[in-house]
Amino acid sequence: MADRGDDHDAAADRGGAQGMNQGMQVLSYLISGVVLYGGLGWLGDHLLGTAFLLPAGIVLGAGFGIYLVIARFGAEEARAGTPPARRAPGQQDDSTGTQTTSRTREGTT
């Protein structure tokens, strides 16, 4: 009889690799935002003779990197999630034991 533990370990390895890939993508978005906008800030400081564009670029780059992470991986979570099952009005909700009501029958039991 075959051991099912091997199948489970292989599936866990694939899930771990996917999580590692996503983590590396998140890290690269954050680092590249700081480096890119920090570099633009440094260049602006160098050309204009100012001293505030480098810190502003670093902060903006970090913020933009966080925005990209939320936009990219938040959209993936929304696509991967399953919509809640639709129930008919008055049908009992199994998870809470409560009944759903339609707008026309509010206040009735």
Jmol script that loads the backbone (N, CA, C; Angstrom):
load data "model"
ATOM      1  N   MET A   1       0.844  -1.171   0.000  1.00  0.00           N
ATOM      2  CA  MET A   1       0.000   0.000   0.000  1.00  0.00           C
ATOM      3  C   MET A   1       0.892   1.237   0.000  1.00  0.00           C
ATOM      4  N   ALA A   2       0.586   2.219  -0.827  1.00  0.00           N
ATOM      5  CA  ALA A   2       1.413   3.423  -0.956  1.00  0.00           C
ATOM      6  C   ALA A   2       1.194   4.343   0.231  1.00  0.00           C
ATOM      7  N   ASP A   3       2.250   4.989   0.625  1.00  0.00           N
ATOM      8  CA  ASP A   3       2.193   5.927   1.739  1.00  0.00           C
ATOM      9  C   ASP A   3       1.684   7.278   1.224  1.00  0.00           C
ATOM     10  N   ARG A   4       0.609   7.785   1.796  1.00  0.00           N
ATOM     11  CA  ARG A   4       0.019   9.044   1.357  1.00  0.00           C
ATOM     12  C   ARG A   4       0.796  10.238   1.887  1.00  0.00           C
ATOM     13  N   GLY A   5       1.715  10.031   2.782  1.00  0.00           N
ATOM     14  CA  GLY A   5       2.518  11.122   3.321  1.00  0.00           C
ATOM     15  C   GLY A   5       3.389  11.771   2.260  1.00  0.00           C
ATOM     16  N   ASP A   6       3.843  10.984   1.275  1.00  0.00           N
ATOM     17  CA  ASP A   6       4.664  11.539   0.201  1.00  0.00           C
ATOM     18  C   ASP A   6       3.875  12.544  -0.627  1.00  0.00           C
ATOM     19  N   ASP A   7       2.608  12.224  -0.924  1.00  0.00           N
ATOM     20  CA  ASP A   7       1.770  13.146  -1.692  1.00  0.00           C
ATOM     21  C   ASP A   7       1.538  14.434  -0.920  1.00  0.00           C
ATOM     22  N   HIS A   8       1.305  14.304   0.363  1.00  0.00           N
ATOM     23  CA  HIS A   8       1.052  15.477   1.198  1.00  0.00           C
ATOM     24  C   HIS A   8       2.301  16.353   1.284  1.00  0.00           C
ATOM     25  N   ASP A   9       3.470  15.744   1.423  1.00  0.00           N
ATOM     26  CA  ASP A   9       4.718  16.512   1.507  1.00  0.00           C
ATOM     27  C   ASP A   9       4.997  17.246   0.202  1.00  0.00           C
ATOM     28  N   ALA A  10       4.721  16.598  -0.937  1.00  0.00           N
ATOM     29  CA  ALA A  10       4.941  17.248  -2.235  1.00  0.00           C
ATOM     30  C   ALA A  10       4.010  18.436  -2.400  1.00  0.00           C
ATOM     31  N   ALA A  11       2.753  18.307  -1.978  1.00  0.00           N
ATOM     32  CA  ALA A  11       1.810  19.415  -2.077  1.00  0.00           C
ATOM     33  C   ALA A  11       2.222  20.550  -1.153  1.00  0.00           C
ATOM     34  N   ALA A  12       2.706  20.224   0.031  1.00  0.00           N
ATOM     35  CA  ALA A  12       3.154  21.251   0.969  1.00  0.00           C
ATOM     36  C   ALA A  12       4.378  21.976   0.431  1.00  0.00           C
ATOM     37  N   ASP A  13       5.270  21.249  -0.242  1.00  0.00           N
ATOM     38  CA  ASP A  13       6.442  21.887  -0.837  1.00  0.00           C
ATOM     39  C   ASP A  13       6.043  22.876  -1.924  1.00  0.00           C
ATOM     40  N   ARG A  14       5.070  22.511  -2.742  1.00  0.00           N
ATOM     41  CA  ARG A  14       4.620  23.435  -3.793  1.00  0.00           C
ATOM     42  C   ARG A  14       3.990  24.666  -3.183  1.00  0.00           C
ATOM     43  N   GLY A  15       3.195  24.519  -2.147  1.00  0.00           N
ATOM     44  CA  GLY A  15       2.578  25.660  -1.480  1.00  0.00           C
ATOM     45  C   GLY A  15       3.629  26.545  -0.832  1.00  0.00           C
ATOM     46  N   GLY A  16       4.660  25.938  -0.254  1.00  0.00           N
ATOM     47  CA  GLY A  16       5.731  26.705   0.355  1.00  0.00           C
ATOM     48  C   GLY A  16       6.540  27.454  -0.676  1.00  0.00           C
ATOM     49  N   ALA A  17       6.746  26.832  -1.833  1.00  0.00           N
ATOM     50  CA  ALA A  17       7.480  27.503  -2.908  1.00  0.00           C
ATOM     51  C   ALA A  17       6.687  28.679  -3.449  1.00  0.00           C
ATOM     52  N   GLN A  18       5.382  28.525  -3.550  1.00  0.00           N
ATOM     53  CA  GLN A  18       4.548  29.622  -4.029  1.00  0.00           C
ATOM     54  C   GLN A  18       4.571  30.775  -3.029  1.00  0.00           C
ATOM     55  N   GLY A  19       4.502  30.465  -1.753  1.00  0.00           N
ATOM     56  CA  GLY A  19       4.581  31.502  -0.734  1.00  0.00           C
ATOM     57  C   GLY A  19       5.930  32.199  -0.739  1.00  0.00           C
ATOM     58  N   MET A  20       7.000  31.442  -0.976  1.00  0.00           N
ATOM     59  CA  MET A  20       8.338  32.034  -1.053  1.00  0.00           C
ATOM     60  C   MET A  20       8.437  32.950  -2.260  1.00  0.00           C
ATOM     61  N   ASN A  21       7.858  32.525  -3.401  1.00  0.00           N
ATOM     62  CA  ASN A  21       7.871  33.367  -4.595  1.00  0.00           C
ATOM     63  C   ASN A  21       7.122  34.673  -4.362  1.00  0.00           C
ATOM     64  N   GLN A  22       5.964  34.596  -3.723  1.00  0.00           N
ATOM     65  CA  GLN A  22       5.204  35.810  -3.433  1.00  0.00           C
ATOM     66  C   GLN A  22       5.957  36.714  -2.465  1.00  0.00           C
ATOM     67  N   GLY A  23       6.590  36.128  -1.477  1.00  0.00           N
ATOM     68  CA  GLY A  23       7.379  36.920  -0.537  1.00  0.00           C
ATOM     69  C   GLY A  23       8.538  37.625  -1.219  1.00  0.00           C
ATOM     70  N   MET A  24       9.191  36.941  -2.136  1.00  0.00           N
ATOM     71  CA  MET A  24      10.293  37.564  -2.870  1.00  0.00           C
ATOM     72  C   MET A  24       9.784  38.675  -3.792  1.00  0.00           C
ATOM     73  N   GLN A  25       8.613  38.500  -4.371  1.00  0.00           N
ATOM     74  CA  GLN A  25       8.039  39.555  -5.198  1.00  0.00           C
ATOM     75  C   GLN A  25       7.708  40.786  -4.360  1.00  0.00           C
ATOM     76  N   VAL A  26       7.134  40.566  -3.193  1.00  0.00           N
ATOM     77  CA  VAL A  26       6.819  41.680  -2.293  1.00  0.00           C
ATOM     78  C   VAL A  26       8.094  42.418  -1.921  1.00  0.00           C
ATOM     79  N   LEU A  27       9.124  41.686  -1.532  1.00  0.00           N
ATOM     80  CA  LEU A  27      10.389  42.300  -1.153  1.00  0.00           C
ATOM     81  C   LEU A  27      11.000  43.066  -2.321  1.00  0.00           C
ATOM     82  N   SER A  28      10.928  42.511  -3.519  1.00  0.00           N
ATOM     83  CA  SER A  28      11.504  43.204  -4.674  1.00  0.00           C
ATOM     84  C   SER A  28      10.731  44.468  -5.003  1.00  0.00           C
ATOM     85  N   TYR A  29       9.406  44.478  -4.851  1.00  0.00           N
ATOM     86  CA  TYR A  29       8.632  45.697  -5.074  1.00  0.00           C
ATOM     87  C   TYR A  29       9.043  46.785  -4.083  1.00  0.00           C
ATOM     88  N   LEU A  30       9.197  46.407  -2.828  1.00  0.00           N
ATOM     89  CA  LEU A  30       9.556  47.396  -1.807  1.00  0.00           C
ATOM     90  C   LEU A  30      10.961  47.941  -2.028  1.00  0.00           C
ATOM     91  N   ILE A  31      11.913  47.063  -2.296  1.00  0.00           N
ATOM     92  CA  ILE A  31      13.292  47.506  -2.499  1.00  0.00           C
ATOM     93  C   ILE A  31      13.414  48.324  -3.776  1.00  0.00           C
ATOM     94  N   SER A  32      12.782  47.875  -4.856  1.00  0.00           N
ATOM     95  CA  SER A  32      12.918  48.602  -6.114  1.00  0.00           C
ATOM     96  C   SER A  32      12.258  49.977  -6.040  1.00  0.00           C
ATOM     97  N   GLY A  33      11.161  50.109  -5.299  1.00  0.00           N
ATOM     98  CA  GLY A  33      10.540  51.422  -5.140  1.00  0.00           C
ATOM     99  C   GLY A  33      11.453  52.384  -4.412  1.00  0.00           C
ATOM    100  N   VAL A  34      12.073  51.920  -3.330  1.00  0.00           N
ATOM    101  CA  VAL A  34      12.980  52.765  -2.564  1.00  0.00           C
ATOM    102  C   VAL A  34      14.206  53.120  -3.405  1.00  0.00           C
ATOM    103  N   VAL A  35      14.777  52.151  -4.099  1.00  0.00           N
ATOM    104  CA  VAL A  35      15.982  52.395  -4.891  1.00  0.00           C
ATOM    105  C   VAL A  35      15.678  53.323  -6.071  1.00  0.00           C
ATOM    106  N   LEU A  36      14.593  53.073  -6.785  1.00  0.00           N
ATOM    107  CA  LEU A  36      14.270  53.878  -7.959  1.00  0.00           C
ATOM    108  C   LEU A  36      13.974  55.323  -7.574  1.00  0.00           C
ATOM    109  N   TYR A  37      13.040  55.522  -6.650  1.00  0.00           N
ATOM    110  CA  TYR A  37      12.678  56.889  -6.285  1.00  0.00           C
ATOM    111  C   TYR A  37      13.753  57.560  -5.446  1.00  0.00           C
ATOM    112  N   GLY A  38      14.470  56.797  -4.656  1.00  0.00           N
ATOM    113  CA  GLY A  38      15.620  57.365  -3.956  1.00  0.00           C
ATOM    114  C   GLY A  38      16.691  57.812  -4.926  1.00  0.00           C
ATOM    115  N   GLY A  39      16.923  57.023  -5.963  1.00  0.00           N
ATOM    116  CA  GLY A  39      17.895  57.399  -6.996  1.00  0.00           C
ATOM    117  C   GLY A  39      17.469  58.645  -7.750  1.00  0.00           C
ATOM    118  N   LEU A  40      16.193  58.731  -8.060  1.00  0.00           N
ATOM    119  CA  LEU A  40      15.700  59.947  -8.717  1.00  0.00           C
ATOM    120  C   LEU A  40      15.833  61.157  -7.795  1.00  0.00           C
ATOM    121  N   GLY A  41      15.568  60.944  -6.504  1.00  0.00           N
ATOM    122  CA  GLY A  41      15.740  62.032  -5.539  1.00  0.00           C
ATOM    123  C   GLY A  41      17.195  62.445  -5.427  1.00  0.00           C
ATOM    124  N   TRP A  42      18.101  61.473  -5.399  1.00  0.00           N
ATOM    125  CA  TRP A  42      19.528  61.799  -5.335  1.00  0.00           C
ATOM    126  C   TRP A  42      19.958  62.571  -6.580  1.00  0.00           C
ATOM    127  N   LEU A  43      19.479  62.126  -7.740  1.00  0.00           N
ATOM    128  CA  LEU A  43      19.823  62.811  -8.981  1.00  0.00           C
ATOM    129  C   LEU A  43      19.295  64.244  -8.972  1.00  0.00           C
ATOM    130  N   GLY A  44      18.052  64.395  -8.513  1.00  0.00           N
ATOM    131  CA  GLY A  44      17.486  65.739  -8.417  1.00  0.00           C
ATOM    132  C   GLY A  44      18.264  66.612  -7.457  1.00  0.00           C
ATOM    133  N   ASP A  45      18.655  66.051  -6.302  1.00  0.00           N
ATOM    134  CA  ASP A  45      19.468  66.799  -5.339  1.00  0.00           C
ATOM    135  C   ASP A  45      20.803  67.195  -5.951  1.00  0.00           C
ATOM    136  N   HIS A  46      21.414  66.287  -6.670  1.00  0.00           N
ATOM    137  CA  HIS A  46      22.722  66.532  -7.272  1.00  0.00           C
ATOM    138  C   HIS A  46      22.642  67.630  -8.338  1.00  0.00           C
ATOM    139  N   LEU A  47      21.623  67.569  -9.178  1.00  0.00           N
ATOM    140  CA  LEU A  47      21.494  68.537 -10.261  1.00  0.00           C
ATOM    141  C   LEU A  47      21.005  69.904  -9.777  1.00  0.00           C
ATOM    142  N   LEU A  48      20.110  69.895  -8.790  1.00  0.00           N
ATOM    143  CA  LEU A  48      19.517  71.152  -8.337  1.00  0.00           C
ATOM    144  C   LEU A  48      20.235  71.758  -7.142  1.00  0.00           C
ATOM    145  N   GLY A  49      21.124  71.011  -6.509  1.00  0.00           N
ATOM    146  CA  GLY A  49      21.846  71.518  -5.347  1.00  0.00           C
ATOM    147  C   GLY A  49      20.996  71.586  -4.092  1.00  0.00           C
ATOM    148  N   THR A  50      19.982  70.746  -3.997  1.00  0.00           N
ATOM    149  CA  THR A  50      19.111  70.711  -2.819  1.00  0.00           C
ATOM    150  C   THR A  50      19.497  69.533  -1.937  1.00  0.00           C
ATOM    151  N   ALA A  51      18.806  69.399  -0.802  1.00  0.00           N
ATOM    152  CA  ALA A  51      19.120  68.297   0.109  1.00  0.00           C
ATOM    153  C   ALA A  51      17.874  67.575   0.607  1.00  0.00           C
ATOM    154  N   PHE A  52      16.710  67.862   0.015  1.00  0.00           N
ATOM    155  CA  PHE A  52      15.481  67.255   0.518  1.00  0.00           C
ATOM    156  C   PHE A  52      14.866  66.223  -0.427  1.00  0.00           C
ATOM    157  N   LEU A  53      15.329  66.143  -1.652  1.00  0.00           N
ATOM    158  CA  LEU A  53      14.706  65.241  -2.613  1.00  0.00           C
ATOM    159  C   LEU A  53      15.052  63.767  -2.369  1.00  0.00           C
ATOM    160  N   LEU A  54      16.252  63.492  -1.867  1.00  0.00           N
ATOM    161  CA  LEU A  54      16.625  62.098  -1.584  1.00  0.00           C
ATOM    162  C   LEU A  54      15.733  61.494  -0.499  1.00  0.00           C
ATOM    163  N   PRO A  55      15.583  62.137   0.673  1.00  0.00           N
ATOM    164  CA  PRO A  55      14.673  61.546   1.668  1.00  0.00           C
ATOM    165  C   PRO A  55      13.225  61.479   1.181  1.00  0.00           C
ATOM    166  N   ALA A  56      12.798  62.507   0.445  1.00  0.00           N
ATOM    167  CA  ALA A  56      11.431  62.487  -0.084  1.00  0.00           C
ATOM    168  C   ALA A  56      11.261  61.346  -1.085  1.00  0.00           C
ATOM    169  N   GLY A  57      12.265  61.111  -1.914  1.00  0.00           N
ATOM    170  CA  GLY A  57      12.205  60.017  -2.877  1.00  0.00           C
ATOM    171  C   GLY A  57      12.170  58.661  -2.204  1.00  0.00           C
ATOM    172  N   ILE A  58      12.938  58.514  -1.136  1.00  0.00           N
ATOM    173  CA  ILE A  58      12.935  57.237  -0.412  1.00  0.00           C
ATOM    174  C   ILE A  58      11.564  56.967   0.201  1.00  0.00           C
ATOM    175  N   VAL A  59      10.978  57.984   0.823  1.00  0.00           N
ATOM    176  CA  VAL A  59       9.659  57.815   1.447  1.00  0.00           C
ATOM    177  C   VAL A  59       8.593  57.555   0.380  1.00  0.00           C
ATOM    178  N   LEU A  60       8.630  58.320  -0.696  1.00  0.00           N
ATOM    179  CA  LEU A  60       7.667  58.098  -1.783  1.00  0.00           C
ATOM    180  C   LEU A  60       7.847  56.713  -2.420  1.00  0.00           C
ATOM    181  N   GLY A  61       9.081  56.288  -2.584  1.00  0.00           N
ATOM    182  CA  GLY A  61       9.335  54.966  -3.153  1.00  0.00           C
ATOM    183  C   GLY A  61       8.820  53.849  -2.268  1.00  0.00           C
ATOM    184  N   ALA A  62       8.999  54.002  -0.958  1.00  0.00           N
ATOM    185  CA  ALA A  62       8.470  52.997  -0.031  1.00  0.00           C
ATOM    186  C   ALA A  62       6.948  52.971  -0.083  1.00  0.00           C
ATOM    187  N   GLY A  63       6.341  54.142  -0.111  1.00  0.00           N
ATOM    188  CA  GLY A  63       4.878  54.209  -0.198  1.00  0.00           C
ATOM    189  C   GLY A  63       4.348  53.626  -1.494  1.00  0.00           C
ATOM    190  N   PHE A  64       5.018  53.934  -2.594  1.00  0.00           N
ATOM    191  CA  PHE A  64       4.591  53.400  -3.883  1.00  0.00           C
ATOM    192  C   PHE A  64       4.784  51.886  -3.940  1.00  0.00           C
ATOM    193  N   GLY A  65       5.862  51.383  -3.334  1.00  0.00           N
ATOM    194  CA  GLY A  65       6.069  49.937  -3.285  1.00  0.00           C
ATOM    195  C   GLY A  65       4.984  49.243  -2.482  1.00  0.00           C
ATOM    196  N   ILE A  66       4.594  49.839  -1.371  1.00  0.00           N
ATOM    197  CA  ILE A  66       3.507  49.266  -0.560  1.00  0.00           C
ATOM    198  C   ILE A  66       2.197  49.296  -1.338  1.00  0.00           C
ATOM    199  N   TYR A  67       1.961  50.394  -2.045  1.00  0.00           N
ATOM    200  CA  TYR A  67       0.751  50.480  -2.874  1.00  0.00           C
ATOM    201  C   TYR A  67       0.725  49.379  -3.928  1.00  0.00           C
ATOM    202  N   LEU A  68       1.855  49.156  -4.593  1.00  0.00           N
ATOM    203  CA  LEU A  68       1.913  48.109  -5.613  1.00  0.00           C
ATOM    204  C   LEU A  68       1.661  46.723  -5.024  1.00  0.00           C
ATOM    205  N   VAL A  69       2.213  46.471  -3.854  1.00  0.00           N
ATOM    206  CA  VAL A  69       2.002  45.175  -3.204  1.00  0.00           C
ATOM    207  C   VAL A  69       0.527  44.975  -2.902  1.00  0.00           C
ATOM    208  N   ILE A  70      -0.109  45.991  -2.344  1.00  0.00           N
ATOM    209  CA  ILE A  70      -1.534  45.867  -2.004  1.00  0.00           C
ATOM    210  C   ILE A  70      -2.369  45.718  -3.264  1.00  0.00           C
ATOM    211  N   ALA A  71      -2.061  46.506  -4.286  1.00  0.00           N
ATOM    212  CA  ALA A  71      -2.839  46.426  -5.523  1.00  0.00           C
ATOM    213  C   ALA A  71      -2.666  45.073  -6.196  1.00  0.00           C
ATOM    214  N   ARG A  72      -1.452  44.580  -6.252  1.00  0.00           N
ATOM    215  CA  ARG A  72      -1.197  43.318  -6.955  1.00  0.00           C
ATOM    216  C   ARG A  72      -1.706  42.117  -6.173  1.00  0.00           C
ATOM    217  N   PHE A  73      -1.331  42.002  -4.919  1.00  0.00           N
ATOM    218  CA  PHE A  73      -1.682  40.798  -4.175  1.00  0.00           C
ATOM    219  C   PHE A  73      -3.077  40.875  -3.592  1.00  0.00           C
ATOM    220  N   GLY A  74      -3.607  42.069  -3.400  1.00  0.00           N
ATOM    221  CA  GLY A  74      -5.007  42.197  -2.994  1.00  0.00           C
ATOM    222  C   GLY A  74      -5.935  41.763  -4.115  1.00  0.00           C
ATOM    223  N   ALA A  75      -5.572  42.094  -5.354  1.00  0.00           N
ATOM    224  CA  ALA A  75      -6.376  41.674  -6.504  1.00  0.00           C
ATOM    225  C   ALA A  75      -6.313  40.165  -6.675  1.00  0.00           C
ATOM    226  N   GLU A  76      -5.150  39.557  -6.415  1.00  0.00           N
ATOM    227  CA  GLU A  76      -5.043  38.098  -6.513  1.00  0.00           C
ATOM    228  C   GLU A  76      -5.896  37.424  -5.451  1.00  0.00           C
ATOM    229  N   GLU A  77      -5.936  37.988  -4.251  1.00  0.00           N
ATOM    230  CA  GLU A  77      -6.763  37.412  -3.192  1.00  0.00           C
ATOM    231  C   GLU A  77      -8.232  37.507  -3.557  1.00  0.00           C
ATOM    232  N   ALA A  78      -8.639  38.629  -4.152  1.00  0.00           N
ATOM    233  CA  ALA A  78     -10.037  38.787  -4.532  1.00  0.00           C
ATOM    234  C   ALA A  78     -10.419  37.795  -5.627  1.00  0.00           C
ATOM    235  N   ARG A  79      -9.503  37.552  -6.577  1.00  0.00           N
ATOM    236  CA  ARG A  79      -9.794  36.578  -7.633  1.00  0.00           C
ATOM    237  C   ARG A  79      -9.784  35.156  -7.098  1.00  0.00           C
ATOM    238  N   ALA A  80      -8.902  34.867  -6.149  1.00  0.00           N
ATOM    239  CA  ALA A  80      -8.778  33.503  -5.635  1.00  0.00           C
ATOM    240  C   ALA A  80      -9.911  33.158  -4.678  1.00  0.00           C
ATOM    241  N   GLY A  81     -10.469  34.145  -4.011  1.00  0.00           N
ATOM    242  CA  GLY A  81     -11.533  33.897  -3.042  1.00  0.00           C
ATOM    243  C   GLY A  81     -12.812  33.481  -3.745  1.00  0.00           C
ATOM    244  N   THR A  82     -13.588  32.664  -3.066  1.00  0.00           N
ATOM    245  CA  THR A  82     -14.858  32.246  -3.634  1.00  0.00           C
ATOM    246  C   THR A  82     -15.947  33.138  -3.067  1.00  0.00           C
ATOM    247  N   PRO A  83     -16.894  33.538  -3.894  1.00  0.00           N
ATOM    248  CA  PRO A  83     -17.974  34.375  -3.392  1.00  0.00           C
ATOM    249  C   PRO A  83     -18.854  33.587  -2.443  1.00  0.00           C
ATOM    250  N   PRO A  84     -19.451  34.247  -1.480  1.00  0.00           N
ATOM    251  CA  PRO A  84     -20.320  33.517  -0.552  1.00  0.00           C
ATOM    252  C   PRO A  84     -21.524  32.949  -1.286  1.00  0.00           C
ATOM    253  N   ALA A  85     -21.988  31.817  -0.799  1.00  0.00           N
ATOM    254  CA  ALA A  85     -23.137  31.158  -1.428  1.00  0.00           C
ATOM    255  C   ALA A  85     -24.380  32.016  -1.225  1.00  0.00           C
ATOM    256  N   ARG A  86     -25.198  32.096  -2.250  1.00  0.00           N
ATOM    257  CA  ARG A  86     -26.416  32.893  -2.162  1.00  0.00           C
ATOM    258  C   ARG A  86     -27.514  32.012  -1.598  1.00  0.00           C
ATOM    259  N   ARG A  87     -28.289  32.596  -0.684  1.00  0.00           N
ATOM    260  CA  ARG A  87     -29.391  31.865  -0.073  1.00  0.00           C
ATOM    261  C   ARG A  87     -30.701  32.566  -0.396  1.00  0.00           C
ATOM    262  N   ALA A  88     -31.754  31.803  -0.440  1.00  0.00           N
ATOM    263  CA  ALA A  88     -33.074  32.376  -0.644  1.00  0.00           C
ATOM    264  C   ALA A  88     -33.496  33.105   0.621  1.00  0.00           C
ATOM    265  N   PRO A  89     -34.324  34.138   0.511  1.00  0.00           N
ATOM    266  CA  PRO A  89     -34.793  34.834   1.715  1.00  0.00           C
ATOM    267  C   PRO A  89     -35.505  33.881   2.644  1.00  0.00           C
ATOM    268  N   GLY A  90     -35.181  33.973   3.921  1.00  0.00           N
ATOM    269  CA  GLY A  90     -35.792  33.119   4.920  1.00  0.00           C
ATOM    270  C   GLY A  90     -35.069  31.801   5.134  1.00  0.00           C
ATOM    271  N   GLN A  91     -34.078  31.481   4.302  1.00  0.00           N
ATOM    272  CA  GLN A  91     -33.330  30.238   4.451  1.00  0.00           C
ATOM    273  C   GLN A  91     -32.362  30.390   5.614  1.00  0.00           C
ATOM    274  N   GLN A  92     -32.185  29.333   6.388  1.00  0.00           N
ATOM    275  CA  GLN A  92     -31.339  29.391   7.568  1.00  0.00           C
ATOM    276  C   GLN A  92     -29.865  29.357   7.195  1.00  0.00           C
ATOM    277  N   ASP A  93     -29.064  30.194   7.873  1.00  0.00           N
ATOM    278  CA  ASP A  93     -27.617  30.226   7.701  1.00  0.00           C
ATOM    279  C   ASP A  93     -27.018  29.158   8.597  1.00  0.00           C
ATOM    280  N   ASP A  94     -26.317  28.191   7.998  1.00  0.00           N
ATOM    281  CA  ASP A  94     -25.779  27.067   8.752  1.00  0.00           C
ATOM    282  C   ASP A  94     -24.680  27.481   9.718  1.00  0.00           C
ATOM    283  N   SER A  95     -23.904  28.505   9.387  1.00  0.00           N
ATOM    284  CA  SER A  95     -22.756  28.845  10.221  1.00  0.00           C
ATOM    285  C   SER A  95     -23.147  29.569  11.496  1.00  0.00           C
ATOM    286  N   THR A  96     -24.238  30.369  11.473  1.00  0.00           N
ATOM    287  CA  THR A  96     -24.598  31.126  12.670  1.00  0.00           C
ATOM    288  C   THR A  96     -25.909  30.678  13.276  1.00  0.00           C
ATOM    289  N   GLY A  97     -26.687  29.927  12.530  1.00  0.00           N
ATOM    290  CA  GLY A  97     -27.973  29.478  13.043  1.00  0.00           C
ATOM    291  C   GLY A  97     -29.033  30.565  12.962  1.00  0.00           C
ATOM    292  N   THR A  98     -28.780  31.654  12.230  1.00  0.00           N
ATOM    293  CA  THR A  98     -29.748  32.732  12.090  1.00  0.00           C
ATOM    294  C   THR A  98     -30.429  32.633  10.749  1.00  0.00           C
ATOM    295  N   GLN A  99     -31.538  33.332  10.631  1.00  0.00           N
ATOM    296  CA  GLN A  99     -32.258  33.348   9.375  1.00  0.00           C
ATOM    297  C   GLN A  99     -31.981  34.642   8.648  1.00  0.00           C
ATOM    298  N   THR A 100     -31.880  34.541   7.328  1.00  0.00           N
ATOM    299  CA  THR A 100     -31.755  35.742   6.527  1.00  0.00           C
ATOM    300  C   THR A 100     -33.144  36.193   6.137  1.00  0.00           C
ATOM    301  N   THR A 101     -33.333  37.499   6.040  1.00  0.00           N
ATOM    302  CA  THR A 101     -34.638  38.024   5.658  1.00  0.00           C
ATOM    303  C   THR A 101     -34.463  38.953   4.489  1.00  0.00           C
ATOM    304  N   SER A 102     -35.511  39.065   3.694  1.00  0.00           N
ATOM    305  CA  SER A 102     -35.467  40.027   2.590  1.00  0.00           C
ATOM    306  C   SER A 102     -35.900  41.382   3.119  1.00  0.00           C
ATOM    307  N   ARG A 103     -35.724  42.417   2.329  1.00  0.00           N
ATOM    308  CA  ARG A 103     -36.069  43.770   2.769  1.00  0.00           C
ATOM    309  C   ARG A 103     -37.570  43.907   2.995  1.00  0.00           C
ATOM    310  N   THR A 104     -38.364  43.196   2.268  1.00  0.00           N
ATOM    311  CA  THR A 104     -39.820  43.338   2.416  1.00  0.00           C
ATOM    312  C   THR A 104     -40.327  42.654   3.670  1.00  0.00           C
ATOM    313  N   ARG A 105     -39.565  41.746   4.233  1.00  0.00           N
ATOM    314  CA  ARG A 105     -40.023  41.034   5.414  1.00  0.00           C
ATOM    315  C   ARG A 105     -39.183  41.360   6.637  1.00  0.00           C
ATOM    316  N   GLU A 106     -38.593  42.528   6.688  1.00  0.00           N
ATOM    317  CA  GLU A 106     -37.777  42.902   7.863  1.00  0.00           C
ATOM    318  C   GLU A 106     -38.676  42.996   9.075  1.00  0.00           C
ATOM    319  N   GLY A 107     -38.167  42.543  10.181  1.00  0.00           N
ATOM    320  CA  GLY A 107     -38.887  42.608  11.436  1.00  0.00           C
ATOM    321  C   GLY A 107     -39.745  41.383  11.690  1.00  0.00           C
ATOM    322  N   THR A 108     -39.895  40.507  10.725  1.00  0.00           N
ATOM    323  CA  THR A 108     -40.665  39.292  10.946  1.00  0.00           C
ATOM    324  C   THR A 108     -39.754  38.181  11.356  1.00  0.00           C
ATOM    325  N   THR A 109     -40.262  37.211  12.073  1.00  0.00           N
ATOM    326  CA  THR A 109     -39.461  36.082  12.509  1.00  0.00           C
ATOM    327  C   THR A 109     -39.795  34.833  11.774  1.00  0.00           C
TER     328      THR A 109
END
end "model"
wireframe off; spacefill off
backbone 0.3
color backbone group
